[in-house]
Amino acid sequence: MEGYRNARTPGFKLVLAIVVGFVLTIPLFSIYLLSYDRESQSREAAGSITAGWGGSQTMSGPVLVIPYRATTTETVVQNGQSVTRTNQVTRELTLAPEAVDVSADVGPQVRKRSIYEAVVYDARVAGKARFAFPPDLARTGVDAATMDLTRADLRFGLSDPRGLGANPQVRADGQPLRLQPGGGSNGGRGFFAWIDATQLTGKPLAIDFAFNFRGNESLNLAPDAGDTRWRVHSSWPSPSFGGKFLPDKPRITDKGFDATWRIGNLSLGRSLVSTSDPAAANTTTPSGPSADQTDDQMAQIDLIQPVDLYSEVNRAIKYGFLFIGFTFLALLMFDVIGGVAVSAVEYLLMGAALVLFFVLLLAFAEVIGFTPAYIVAGGAIAGLNTAYSAAVLASWRRAAFIGGLLVGLYAVLYILLSLEAFSLLIGSLLLFAALVGVMYATRRIDWGGKKEVEAPAAA
């Protein structure tokens, strides 16, 4: 058997290492699926943690909804003749404020259950709004005389009212309003108040409001006003700003962030006045985001975790073939150049240890965090393979080379994971350097073993 192992050609040894490496991609892919499954479980656990707290919240309003009388005509065929009927119907005119100034103080906290955690927050919101009829109100086709201003209602939208705190405060020109649940006549989400808006015929209406609510992960604002100013302060150090509208020069430190948005209705593509007339081109859902208002029409803040461990582990697994390839390459060089025979089983055992690194990384990262888990798993596997290769290569000096190679690979991988934007560049340069080294070291190797075969024949 020993003679057979020594008689194997370098090309056969290369093919053997490649075959074993290919076999190891199967458990490597299984670990990738395991990481995906653990990530799904983490999301389910986070959902159960926040189930009674409140979901991702979207604020909208306030808007003023005023009923008005409209005349409709319809033509029907009766007894073979066309008959035109006139009906009086009640519709709603929605008036967005000329200006609204909203401030939000977001207090985040991390809630845990077992090894899982979720980011939730308490938001304290306060603001002012000013309503006034535009000078060109008649262009909307609604006569002020047909409006029933005494039956108006003021609506605030909140996507998940379960998180709404007790006793929201709303005042109209200093007078407190009695609040009702829901979105008024259209049954939307949030709260509203009946209000006598008669004074709009002579002067603007000033609204002051303050309320608290709870949510998780993200906070959004769906602007409606002619001029919306939204100021947010939070102690969360790693926000992500999204949606169509971004803040002006946000300030982010390790102690939190401050951000301010200024949004005009012209950028929203909507006028301040809209009606429920089916023939009107501008319609809206006053108690919440408008029907055509997608996520792009919002200002969005996500309270993200600084390190998403499952994303980092998944990215690390994708580089698993580099660990297997470089380690097998070192063993192959010792086999081909150094004359130390390495069997398929020895390749397989050392490769299995390299694959086990990612299982240890995932398991420890869920408990102690990604970076400590990386150090523990990398140290354990590097030590194991170093000790085993000392027996396989019959030399602690050669084993030290294997151990140094693994430590270097783990260090490079950590850099690749940290510098996501340059990971492809660094990885490609690393592969190029490895290829140059292998080509130089094996430039005189007879991979097919033809010289050894021809020499006895010539004799």
C-alpha positions as a LaTeX table, in Angstrom:
\begin{tabular}{lrrr}
\hline
Residue & $x$ (\AA) & $y$ (\AA) & $z$ (\AA) \\
\hline
Met1 & 0.00 & 0.00 & 0.00 \\
Glu2 & 2.84 & 2.37 & 0.86 \\
Gly3 & 4.42 & 1.62 & $-2.49$ \\
Tyr4 & 1.16 & 2.38 & $-4.24$ \\
Arg5 & 0.83 & 5.74 & $-2.46$ \\
Asn6 & 4.38 & 6.68 & $-3.44$ \\
Ala7 & 3.76 & 5.57 & $-7.05$ \\
Arg8 & 0.85 & 7.97 & $-7.57$ \\
Thr9 & 1.61 & 10.67 & $-10.11$ \\
Pro10 & 1.41 & 14.36 & $-9.16$ \\
Gly11 & $-1.53$ & 14.74 & $-11.53$ \\
Phe12 & $-3.41$ & 11.96 & $-9.75$ \\
Lys13 & $-2.75$ & 13.61 & $-6.39$ \\
Leu14 & $-4.11$ & 16.90 & $-7.74$ \\
Val15 & $-7.27$ & 15.22 & $-9.00$ \\
Leu16 & $-7.67$ & 13.47 & $-5.64$ \\
Ala17 & $-7.50$ & 16.78 & $-3.75$ \\
Ile18 & $-10.02$ & 18.35 & $-6.13$ \\
Val19 & $-12.46$ & 15.45 & $-5.75$ \\
Val20 & $-12.29$ & 15.56 & $-1.95$ \\
Gly21 & $-12.71$ & 19.34 & $-2.03$ \\
Phe22 & $-15.77$ & 18.95 & $-4.25$ \\
Val23 & $-17.27$ & 16.41 & $-1.84$ \\
Leu24 & $-16.83$ & 18.90 & 1.02 \\
Thr25 & $-18.95$ & 21.48 & $-0.80$ \\
Ile26 & $-22.00$ & 19.34 & 0.06 \\
Pro27 & $-21.77$ & 19.84 & 3.85 \\
Leu28 & $-20.72$ & 23.45 & 3.20 \\
Phe29 & $-23.98$ & 24.04 & 1.32 \\
Ser30 & $-25.88$ & 22.28 & 4.12 \\
Ile31 & $-24.41$ & 24.74 & 6.62 \\
Tyr32 & $-25.57$ & 27.60 & 4.41 \\
Leu33 & $-29.10$ & 26.17 & 4.57 \\
Leu34 & $-28.73$ & 25.77 & 8.34 \\
Ser35 & $-27.79$ & 29.45 & 8.66 \\
Tyr36 & $-30.81$ & 30.44 & 6.58 \\
Asp37 & $-33.06$ & 28.29 & 8.79 \\
Arg38 & $-31.64$ & 29.85 & 11.97 \\
Glu39 & $-32.18$ & 33.30 & 10.50 \\
Ser40 & $-35.83$ & 32.43 & 9.80 \\
Gln41 & $-36.23$ & 31.22 & 13.39 \\
Ser42 & $-34.66$ & 34.45 & 14.62 \\
Arg43 & $-37.18$ & 36.50 & 12.65 \\
Glu44 & $-40.06$ & 34.45 & 14.03 \\
Ala45 & $-38.71$ & 34.92 & 17.55 \\
Ala46 & $-38.34$ & 38.66 & 16.98 \\
Gly47 & $-41.94$ & 38.77 & 15.74 \\
Ser48 & $-43.14$ & 37.04 & 18.91 \\
Ile49 & $-41.09$ & 39.44 & 21.06 \\
Thr50 & $-42.70$ & 42.48 & 19.43 \\
Ala51 & $-46.18$ & 40.97 & 18.99 \\
Gly52 & $-47.69$ & 42.90 & 21.89 \\
Trp53 & $-45.56$ & 45.99 & 21.47 \\
Gly54 & $-46.49$ & 47.48 & 18.13 \\
Gly55 & $-45.31$ & 47.01 & 14.55 \\
Ser56 & $-43.35$ & 49.23 & 12.24 \\
Gln57 & $-45.18$ & 52.55 & 12.50 \\
Thr58 & $-46.19$ & 55.03 & 9.81 \\
Met59 & $-47.56$ & 58.40 & 10.86 \\
Ser60 & $-49.72$ & 60.65 & 8.68 \\
Gly61 & $-51.82$ & 63.76 & 9.11 \\
Pro62 & $-53.30$ & 65.73 & 10.53 \\
Val63 & $-55.81$ & 66.40 & 7.76 \\
Leu64 & $-59.18$ & 68.11 & 8.01 \\
Val65 & $-62.14$ & 66.35 & 6.41 \\
Ile66 & $-65.23$ & 68.45 & 5.68 \\
Pro67 & $-68.53$ & 67.05 & 4.39 \\
Tyr68 & $-70.23$ & 68.96 & 1.57 \\
Arg69 & $-73.35$ & 68.63 & $-0.55$ \\
Ala70 & $-73.06$ & 67.80 & $-4.21$ \\
Thr71 & $-75.59$ & 67.41 & $-6.98$ \\
Thr72 & $-75.38$ & 64.41 & $-9.25$ \\
Thr73 & $-77.36$ & 63.60 & $-12.36$ \\
Glu74 & $-78.02$ & 60.26 & $-13.94$ \\
Thr75 & $-79.92$ & 59.21 & $-17.01$ \\
Val76 & $-82.03$ & 56.04 & $-16.91$ \\
Val77 & $-84.42$ & 54.44 & $-19.36$ \\
Gln78 & $-87.96$ & 54.23 & $-17.97$ \\
Asn79 & $-90.94$ & 52.99 & $-20.01$ \\
Gly80 & $-88.85$ & 53.29 & $-23.15$ \\
Gln81 & $-87.91$ & 56.91 & $-22.49$ \\
Ser82 & $-84.69$ & 58.48 & $-21.18$ \\
Val83 & $-85.25$ & 60.14 & $-17.84$ \\
Thr84 & $-82.69$ & 62.41 & $-16.15$ \\
Arg85 & $-82.67$ & 62.37 & $-12.37$ \\
Thr86 & $-81.02$ & 64.80 & $-10.01$ \\
Asn87 & $-79.82$ & 63.62 & $-6.60$ \\
Gln88 & $-78.29$ & 65.34 & $-3.60$ \\
Val89 & $-75.33$ & 63.41 & $-2.12$ \\
Thr90 & $-72.85$ & 64.06 & 0.67 \\
Arg91 & $-69.17$ & 63.87 & $-0.12$ \\
Glu92 & $-65.99$ & 64.74 & 1.69 \\
Leu93 & $-63.38$ & 67.41 & 1.01 \\
Thr94 & $-59.95$ & 66.73 & 2.47 \\
Leu95 & $-57.86$ & 69.75 & 3.42 \\
Ala96 & $-54.18$ & 69.24 & 4.18 \\
Pro97 & $-52.46$ & 71.81 & 6.40 \\
Glu98 & $-50.50$ & 74.69 & 4.90 \\
Ala99 & $-47.65$ & 73.86 & 7.25 \\
Val100 & $-46.93$ & 71.24 & 9.87 \\
Asp101 & $-44.00$ & 71.07 & 12.26 \\
Val102 & $-43.52$ & 67.67 & 13.93 \\
Ser103 & $-40.84$ & 66.59 & 16.41 \\
Ala104 & $-40.28$ & 63.00 & 17.53 \\
Asp105 & $-38.12$ & 61.78 & 20.39 \\
Val106 & $-37.48$ & 58.08 & 19.80 \\
Gly107 & $-36.33$ & 56.01 & 22.78 \\
Pro108 & $-35.04$ & 52.62 & 21.56 \\
Gln109 & $-34.43$ & 49.50 & 23.57 \\
Val110 & $-33.36$ & 45.94 & 22.82 \\
Arg111 & $-35.74$ & 43.29 & 24.12 \\
Lys112 & $-34.46$ & 39.71 & 24.42 \\
Arg113 & $-35.94$ & 36.26 & 24.65 \\
Ser114 & $-33.47$ & 33.41 & 25.09 \\
Ile115 & $-30.70$ & 34.05 & 22.52 \\
Tyr116 & $-32.90$ & 36.19 & 20.28 \\
Glu117 & $-33.45$ & 39.93 & 20.41 \\
Ala118 & $-35.47$ & 42.66 & 18.71 \\
Val119 & $-35.24$ & 46.45 & 18.59 \\
Val120 & $-38.34$ & 48.30 & 19.81 \\
Tyr121 & $-38.94$ & 51.95 & 20.63 \\
Asp122 & $-41.14$ & 54.47 & 22.41 \\
Ala123 & $-41.81$ & 57.60 & 20.37 \\
Arg124 & $-42.98$ & 60.89 & 21.87 \\
Val125 & $-44.47$ & 63.07 & 19.15 \\
Ala126 & $-45.46$ & 66.72 & 19.36 \\
Gly127 & $-46.32$ & 69.19 & 16.65 \\
Lys128 & $-48.27$ & 72.11 & 15.26 \\
Ala129 & $-50.33$ & 72.46 & 12.10 \\
Arg130 & $-52.03$ & 75.41 & 10.40 \\
Phe131 & $-55.11$ & 74.97 & 8.20 \\
Ala132 & $-56.52$ & 77.57 & 5.78 \\
Phe133 & $-58.64$ & 77.53 & 2.65 \\
Pro134 & $-56.56$ & 78.24 & $-0.45$ \\
Pro135 & $-57.50$ & 81.38 & $-2.41$ \\
Asp136 & $-58.42$ & 79.24 & $-5.45$ \\
Leu137 & $-60.77$ & 76.90 & $-3.57$ \\
Ala138 & $-63.48$ & 77.45 & $-6.21$ \\
Arg139 & $-61.28$ & 75.70 & $-8.79$ \\
Thr140 & $-61.89$ & 72.41 & $-6.97$ \\
Gly141 & $-65.55$ & 72.62 & $-7.98$ \\
Val142 & $-66.73$ & 72.87 & $-4.36$ \\
Asp143 & $-68.69$ & 75.91 & $-3.21$ \\
Ala144 & $-67.92$ & 76.95 & 0.38 \\
Ala145 & $-71.66$ & 77.48 & 0.89 \\
Thr146 & $-72.26$ & 73.75 & 0.38 \\
Met147 & $-69.83$ & 72.73 & 3.13 \\
Asp148 & $-71.03$ & 71.70 & 6.57 \\
Leu149 & $-68.09$ & 73.09 & 8.55 \\
Thr150 & $-69.73$ & 72.25 & 11.87 \\
Arg151 & $-69.41$ & 68.52 & 11.12 \\
Ala152 & $-65.73$ & 68.46 & 10.13 \\
Asp153 & $-63.32$ & 65.99 & 11.67 \\
Leu154 & $-59.58$ & 66.14 & 12.22 \\
Arg155 & $-57.78$ & 62.90 & 11.40 \\
Phe156 & $-54.43$ & 61.46 & 12.43 \\
Gly157 & $-53.12$ & 58.24 & 10.85 \\
Leu158 & $-51.07$ & 55.56 & 12.62 \\
Ser159 & $-50.46$ & 52.25 & 10.85 \\
Asp160 & $-50.58$ & 50.10 & 14.01 \\
Pro161 & $-52.82$ & 51.76 & 16.61 \\
Arg162 & $-52.10$ & 48.96 & 19.11 \\
Gly163 & $-48.95$ & 50.87 & 20.00 \\
Leu164 & $-50.77$ & 54.17 & 20.63 \\
Gly165 & $-50.19$ & 55.49 & 24.14 \\
Ala166 & $-52.84$ & 56.69 & 26.56 \\
Asn167 & $-54.38$ & 60.17 & 26.42 \\
Pro168 & $-53.19$ & 61.80 & 23.19 \\
Gln169 & $-53.66$ & 65.57 & 23.35 \\
Val170 & $-55.09$ & 67.62 & 20.48 \\
Arg171 & $-56.06$ & 71.30 & 20.73 \\
Ala172 & $-57.69$ & 73.61 & 18.19 \\
Asp173 & $-56.83$ & 77.27 & 18.86 \\
Gly174 & $-56.07$ & 76.30 & 22.44 \\
Gln175 & $-59.31$ & 74.35 & 23.01 \\
Pro176 & $-58.94$ & 70.62 & 23.78 \\
Leu177 & $-60.71$ & 68.20 & 21.45 \\
Arg178 & $-62.31$ & 64.91 & 22.40 \\
Leu179 & $-60.64$ & 62.10 & 20.48 \\
Gln180 & $-62.23$ & 59.03 & 18.92 \\
Pro181 & $-60.61$ & 55.77 & 17.74 \\
Gly182 & $-60.28$ & 54.96 & 14.06 \\
Gly183 & $-60.03$ & 57.06 & 10.96 \\
Gly184 & $-63.42$ & 58.76 & 10.94 \\
Ser185 & $-66.10$ & 57.94 & 8.41 \\
Asn186 & $-63.81$ & 55.84 & 6.22 \\
Gly187 & $-62.83$ & 53.53 & 9.09 \\
Gly188 & $-59.06$ & 53.90 & 8.69 \\
Arg189 & $-56.40$ & 53.39 & 11.35 \\
Gly190 & $-55.45$ & 56.06 & 13.85 \\
Phe191 & $-57.65$ & 58.53 & 15.75 \\
Phe192 & $-59.77$ & 61.57 & 14.98 \\
Ala193 & $-61.76$ & 64.36 & 16.59 \\
Trp194 & $-64.97$ & 66.12 & 15.57 \\
Ile195 & $-64.39$ & 69.82 & 15.18 \\
Asp196 & $-66.29$ & 72.97 & 14.27 \\
Ala197 & $-64.19$ & 74.47 & 11.47 \\
Thr198 & $-66.45$ & 77.47 & 10.79 \\
Gln199 & $-63.62$ & 79.90 & 11.50 \\
Leu200 & $-61.84$ & 78.73 & 8.32 \\
Thr201 & $-64.06$ & 81.09 & 6.35 \\
Gly202 & $-62.38$ & 84.02 & 8.08 \\
Lys203 & $-58.99$ & 82.97 & 9.44 \\
Pro204 & $-56.62$ & 79.99 & 9.69 \\
Leu205 & $-57.14$ & 77.20 & 12.20 \\
Ala206 & $-54.18$ & 76.33 & 14.47 \\
Ile207 & $-53.81$ & 72.77 & 15.76 \\
Asp208 & $-51.45$ & 71.58 & 18.50 \\
Phe209 & $-51.01$ & 67.88 & 19.18 \\
Ala210 & $-48.94$ & 65.51 & 21.29 \\
Phe211 & $-49.11$ & 61.73 & 21.59 \\
Asn212 & $-46.92$ & 58.72 & 22.32 \\
Phe213 & $-46.77$ & 55.38 & 20.58 \\
Arg214 & $-44.68$ & 52.24 & 20.51 \\
Gly215 & $-43.25$ & 50.42 & 17.53 \\
Asn216 & $-40.36$ & 48.29 & 16.35 \\
Glu217 & $-37.57$ & 48.45 & 13.79 \\
Ser218 & $-38.77$ & 51.39 & 11.67 \\
Leu219 & $-40.57$ & 54.71 & 11.93 \\
Asn220 & $-42.07$ & 56.41 & 8.86 \\
Leu221 & $-43.78$ & 59.70 & 8.09 \\
Ala222 & $-46.25$ & 60.06 & 5.22 \\
Pro223 & $-46.24$ & 63.84 & 4.55 \\
Asp224 & $-49.39$ & 65.64 & 3.43 \\
Ala225 & $-48.85$ & 69.33 & 4.18 \\
Gly226 & $-47.78$ & 72.16 & 1.95 \\
Asp227 & $-44.63$ & 72.47 & 4.06 \\
Thr228 & $-43.70$ & 69.55 & 6.31 \\
Arg229 & $-40.89$ & 69.81 & 8.83 \\
Trp230 & $-40.02$ & 66.64 & 10.75 \\
Arg231 & $-37.34$ & 66.60 & 13.43 \\
Val232 & $-36.23$ & 63.33 & 15.02 \\
His233 & $-33.91$ & 62.73 & 17.96 \\
Ser234 & $-32.89$ & 59.28 & 19.20 \\
Ser235 & $-30.16$ & 57.61 & 21.23 \\
Trp236 & $-29.87$ & 54.78 & 18.68 \\
Pro237 & $-26.37$ & 54.97 & 17.14 \\
Ser238 & $-26.98$ & 53.14 & 13.86 \\
Pro239 & $-30.00$ & 54.46 & 11.92 \\
Ser240 & $-30.68$ & 53.86 & 8.25 \\
Phe241 & $-32.59$ & 56.52 & 6.31 \\
Gly242 & $-34.79$ & 55.40 & 3.43 \\
Gly243 & $-37.90$ & 56.25 & 1.46 \\
Lys244 & $-38.14$ & 58.94 & $-1.18$ \\
Phe245 & $-37.14$ & 61.77 & 1.14 \\
Leu246 & $-33.82$ & 61.94 & 2.96 \\
Pro247 & $-32.94$ & 64.22 & 5.89 \\
Asp248 & $-30.89$ & 67.38 & 5.54 \\
Lys249 & $-27.40$ & 66.80 & 6.97 \\
Pro250 & $-28.24$ & 64.26 & 9.70 \\
Arg251 & $-25.87$ & 64.13 & 12.65 \\
Ile252 & $-24.97$ & 60.59 & 13.75 \\
Thr253 & $-22.69$ & 59.77 & 16.68 \\
Asp254 & $-22.14$ & 56.81 & 18.99 \\
Lys255 & $-24.61$ & 58.49 & 21.37 \\
Gly256 & $-27.47$ & 58.72 & 18.88 \\
Phe257 & $-28.65$ & 60.80 & 15.96 \\
Asp258 & $-30.56$ & 63.95 & 15.05 \\
Ala259 & $-32.23$ & 64.40 & 11.67 \\
Thr260 & $-34.53$ & 66.97 & 10.06 \\
Trp261 & $-36.71$ & 66.67 & 6.95 \\
Arg262 & $-38.28$ & 69.51 & 4.92 \\
Ile263 & $-40.86$ & 68.29 & 2.41 \\
Gly264 & $-43.21$ & 70.34 & 0.22 \\
Asn265 & $-46.46$ & 69.22 & $-1.39$ \\
Leu266 & $-45.07$ & 70.01 & $-4.85$ \\
Ser267 & $-42.54$ & 67.21 & $-4.41$ \\
Leu268 & $-45.42$ & 64.93 & $-3.41$ \\
Gly269 & $-47.30$ & 65.74 & $-6.60$ \\
Arg270 & $-50.56$ & 66.50 & $-4.73$ \\
Ser271 & $-52.58$ & 69.63 & $-3.99$ \\
Leu272 & $-53.67$ & 70.62 & $-0.50$ \\
Val273 & $-57.35$ & 70.08 & $-1.36$ \\
Ser274 & $-58.86$ & 66.86 & $-2.63$ \\
Thr275 & $-62.40$ & 65.52 & $-2.78$ \\
Ser276 & $-64.18$ & 62.19 & $-2.75$ \\
Asp277 & $-65.75$ & 63.02 & $-6.10$ \\
Pro278 & $-65.09$ & 60.02 & $-8.38$ \\
Ala279 & $-64.56$ & 62.44 & $-11.25$ \\
Ala280 & $-61.80$ & 64.31 & $-9.42$ \\
Ala281 & $-58.25$ & 63.46 & $-10.37$ \\
Asn282 & $-56.85$ & 63.95 & $-6.88$ \\
Thr283 & $-58.11$ & 61.52 & $-4.27$ \\
Thr284 & $-56.68$ & 60.54 & $-0.90$ \\
Thr285 & $-57.25$ & 58.39 & 2.14 \\
Pro286 & $-57.12$ & 60.98 & 4.91 \\
Ser287 & $-56.71$ & 58.69 & 7.89 \\
Gly288 & $-53.45$ & 57.24 & 6.66 \\
Pro289 & $-51.14$ & 57.17 & 3.67 \\
Ser290 & $-52.99$ & 57.85 & 0.46 \\
Ala291 & $-53.93$ & 54.98 & $-1.77$ \\
Asp292 & $-51.25$ & 55.87 & $-4.27$ \\
Gln293 & $-48.69$ & 56.69 & $-1.62$ \\
Thr294 & $-46.18$ & 53.89 & $-1.64$ \\
Asp295 & $-43.13$ & 53.51 & 0.54 \\
Asp296 & $-41.29$ & 55.85 & $-1.83$ \\
Gln297 & $-43.60$ & 58.68 & $-0.77$ \\
Met298 & $-42.46$ & 58.45 & 2.83 \\
Ala299 & $-39.57$ & 59.53 & 4.99 \\
Gln300 & $-38.28$ & 56.40 & 6.67 \\
Ile301 & $-35.97$ & 55.59 & 9.58 \\
Asp302 & $-34.82$ & 52.03 & 10.27 \\
Leu303 & $-33.22$ & 51.22 & 13.62 \\
Ile304 & $-30.83$ & 48.59 & 12.36 \\
Gln305 & $-28.48$ & 46.35 & 14.32 \\
Pro306 & $-24.83$ & 47.40 & 13.78 \\
Val307 & $-23.87$ & 43.80 & 12.95 \\
Asp308 & $-26.32$ & 41.38 & 11.36 \\
Leu309 & $-24.68$ & 38.14 & 12.47 \\
Tyr310 & $-26.63$ & 35.91 & 10.08 \\
Ser311 & $-25.66$ & 38.07 & 7.12 \\
Glu312 & $-22.02$ & 37.97 & 8.22 \\
Val313 & $-22.08$ & 34.19 & 8.70 \\
Asn314 & $-23.72$ & 33.67 & 5.30 \\
Arg315 & $-21.05$ & 35.80 & 3.64 \\
Ala316 & $-18.32$ & 33.90 & 5.49 \\
Ile317 & $-19.71$ & 30.55 & 4.29 \\
Lys318 & $-19.48$ & 31.75 & 0.70 \\
Tyr319 & $-15.72$ & 32.03 & 1.18 \\
Gly320 & $-15.50$ & 28.50 & 2.56 \\
Phe321 & $-14.07$ & 27.13 & $-0.67$ \\
Leu322 & $-11.06$ & 29.44 & $-0.21$ \\
Phe323 & $-10.20$ & 27.80 & 3.13 \\
Ile324 & $-10.55$ & 24.32 & 1.69 \\
Gly325 & $-8.67$ & 25.22 & $-1.49$ \\
Phe326 & $-5.69$ & 26.95 & 0.15 \\
Thr327 & $-5.31$ & 24.30 & 2.85 \\
Phe328 & $-5.49$ & 21.45 & 0.33 \\
Leu329 & $-3.05$ & 23.34 & $-1.86$ \\
Ala330 & $-0.52$ & 23.49 & 0.99 \\
Leu331 & $-0.95$ & 19.77 & 1.67 \\
Leu332 & $-0.57$ & 19.03 & $-2.03$ \\
Met333 & 2.69 & 20.99 & $-2.18$ \\
Phe334 & 4.07 & 19.04 & 0.79 \\
Asp335 & 2.96 & 15.84 & $-0.95$ \\
Val336 & 4.28 & 16.64 & $-4.43$ \\
Ile337 & 7.38 & 18.67 & $-3.57$ \\
Gly338 & 8.20 & 17.54 & $-0.04$ \\
Gly339 & 7.53 & 13.88 & $-0.66$ \\
Val340 & 5.12 & 13.47 & 2.28 \\
Ala341 & 2.26 & 11.23 & 1.14 \\
Val342 & $-1.20$ & 12.56 & 2.10 \\
Ser343 & $-4.13$ & 10.15 & 1.74 \\
Ala344 & $-7.70$ & 10.97 & 0.74 \\
Val345 & $-8.90$ & 10.29 & 4.28 \\
Glu346 & $-6.44$ & 12.83 & 5.68 \\
Tyr347 & $-7.62$ & 15.41 & 3.14 \\
Leu348 & $-11.21$ & 14.63 & 4.13 \\
Leu349 & $-10.63$ & 14.93 & 7.89 \\
Met350 & $-8.82$ & 18.25 & 7.64 \\
Gly351 & $-11.47$ & 19.52 & 5.24 \\
Ala352 & $-14.22$ & 18.44 & 7.64 \\
Ala353 & $-12.55$ & 20.48 & 10.36 \\
Leu354 & $-12.54$ & 23.53 & 8.06 \\
Val355 & $-16.25$ & 23.05 & 7.37 \\
Leu356 & $-16.93$ & 22.67 & 11.10 \\
Phe357 & $-15.53$ & 26.19 & 11.60 \\
Phe358 & $-18.69$ & 27.68 & 10.08 \\
Val359 & $-20.96$ & 25.59 & 12.32 \\
Leu360 & $-19.04$ & 26.76 & 15.39 \\
Leu361 & $-19.14$ & 30.35 & 14.11 \\
Leu362 & $-22.92$ & 30.26 & 13.71 \\
Ala363 & $-23.52$ & 28.55 & 17.06 \\
Phe364 & $-21.27$ & 30.84 & 19.10 \\
Ala365 & $-22.32$ & 34.02 & 17.24 \\
Glu366 & $-25.93$ & 33.56 & 18.39 \\
Val367 & $-24.72$ & 33.54 & 22.00 \\
Ile368 & $-21.65$ & 35.77 & 22.33 \\
Gly369 & $-21.71$ & 37.88 & 19.16 \\
Phe370 & $-19.99$ & 37.61 & 15.79 \\
Thr371 & $-16.46$ & 38.86 & 16.53 \\
Pro372 & $-15.87$ & 36.81 & 19.72 \\
Ala373 & $-17.38$ & 33.77 & 18.00 \\
Tyr374 & $-15.07$ & 34.27 & 15.03 \\
Ile375 & $-12.01$ & 34.33 & 17.30 \\
Val376 & $-13.11$ & 31.25 & 19.27 \\
Ala377 & $-14.08$ & 29.17 & 16.21 \\
Gly378 & $-11.02$ & 30.22 & 14.20 \\
Gly379 & $-8.63$ & 29.49 & 17.07 \\
Ala380 & $-10.18$ & 26.08 & 17.73 \\
Ile381 & $-10.05$ & 24.92 & 14.11 \\
Ala382 & $-6.59$ & 26.35 & 13.45 \\
Gly383 & $-5.28$ & 24.56 & 16.54 \\
Leu384 & $-6.98$ & 21.28 & 15.63 \\
Asn385 & $-5.68$ & 21.22 & 12.05 \\
Thr386 & $-2.20$ & 22.28 & 13.15 \\
Ala387 & $-1.95$ & 19.41 & 15.62 \\
Tyr388 & $-3.35$ & 16.88 & 13.13 \\
Ser389 & $-1.13$ & 18.04 & 10.27 \\
Ala390 & 1.91 & 17.57 & 12.54 \\
Ala391 & 1.10 & 13.85 & 12.54 \\
Val392 & 0.18 & 13.72 & 8.85 \\
Leu393 & 3.26 & 15.64 & 7.66 \\
Ala394 & 5.53 & 14.10 & 10.31 \\
Ser395 & 6.91 & 17.52 & 11.24 \\
Trp396 & 5.86 & 20.30 & 13.63 \\
Arg397 & 7.68 & 22.75 & 11.38 \\
Arg398 & 5.46 & 21.84 & 8.45 \\
Ala399 & 2.43 & 21.86 & 10.76 \\
Ala400 & 3.35 & 25.36 & 11.89 \\
Phe401 & 3.16 & 26.43 & 8.25 \\
Ile402 & $-0.35$ & 24.98 & 7.99 \\
Gly403 & $-1.36$ & 26.73 & 11.21 \\
Gly404 & 0.09 & 30.04 & 10.05 \\
Leu405 & $-1.71$ & 29.65 & 6.72 \\
Leu406 & $-5.06$ & 29.11 & 8.48 \\
Val407 & $-4.54$ & 32.06 & 10.84 \\
Gly408 & $-3.69$ & 34.24 & 7.85 \\
Leu409 & $-6.76$ & 33.02 & 5.96 \\
Tyr410 & $-9.04$ & 33.73 & 8.93 \\
Ala411 & $-7.55$ & 37.21 & 9.26 \\
Val412 & $-8.02$ & 37.92 & 5.55 \\
Leu413 & $-11.59$ & 36.64 & 5.66 \\
Tyr414 & $-12.41$ & 38.92 & 8.59 \\
Ile415 & $-11.04$ & 41.85 & 6.61 \\
Leu416 & $-13.13$ & 40.81 & 3.61 \\
Leu417 & $-16.25$ & 40.70 & 5.78 \\
Ser418 & $-15.46$ & 44.12 & 7.25 \\
Leu419 & $-14.65$ & 45.81 & 3.92 \\
Glu420 & $-17.66$ & 44.68 & 1.92 \\
Ala421 & $-17.12$ & 47.22 & $-0.85$ \\
Phe422 & $-13.57$ & 45.95 & $-1.55$ \\
Ser423 & $-14.12$ & 42.26 & $-0.85$ \\
Leu424 & $-14.12$ & 41.29 & $-4.54$ \\
Leu425 & $-10.91$ & 43.23 & $-5.21$ \\
Ile426 & $-9.06$ & 41.79 & $-2.22$ \\
Gly427 & $-10.31$ & 38.26 & $-2.93$ \\
Ser428 & $-9.28$ & 38.37 & $-6.58$ \\
Leu429 & $-5.80$ & 39.70 & $-5.70$ \\
Leu430 & $-5.42$ & 36.93 & $-3.11$ \\
Leu431 & $-6.33$ & 34.27 & $-5.65$ \\
Phe432 & $-3.94$ & 35.79 & $-8.19$ \\
Ala433 & $-1.09$ & 35.77 & $-5.67$ \\
Ala434 & $-1.83$ & 32.15 & $-4.76$ \\
Leu435 & $-1.87$ & 31.12 & $-8.43$ \\
Val436 & 1.48 & 32.85 & $-9.05$ \\
Gly437 & 3.01 & 31.06 & $-6.08$ \\
Val438 & 1.71 & 27.64 & $-7.14$ \\
Met439 & 2.81 & 28.08 & $-10.75$ \\
Tyr440 & 6.30 & 29.08 & $-9.62$ \\
Ala441 & 6.64 & 26.27 & $-7.08$ \\
Thr442 & 5.44 & 23.58 & $-9.50$ \\
Arg443 & 7.09 & 24.83 & $-12.68$ \\
Arg444 & 9.42 & 21.78 & $-12.86$ \\
Ile445 & 6.96 & 19.14 & $-11.69$ \\
Asp446 & 6.12 & 16.35 & $-14.11$ \\
Trp447 & 2.37 & 16.13 & $-13.39$ \\
Gly448 & 1.89 & 13.05 & $-15.60$ \\
Gly449 & 4.93 & 11.15 & $-14.25$ \\
Lys450 & 6.12 & 10.40 & $-17.79$ \\
Lys451 & 9.83 & 10.72 & $-17.01$ \\
Glu452 & 9.66 & 8.11 & $-14.28$ \\
Val453 & 7.82 & 5.74 & $-16.61$ \\
Glu454 & 10.15 & 6.22 & $-19.61$ \\
Ala455 & 13.41 & 5.85 & $-17.65$ \\
Pro456 & 13.05 & 2.07 & $-16.91$ \\
Ala457 & 11.96 & 1.42 & $-20.49$ \\
Ala458 & 15.13 & 3.07 & $-21.85$ \\
Ala459 & 17.27 & 0.99 & $-19.54$ \\
\hline
\end{tabular}
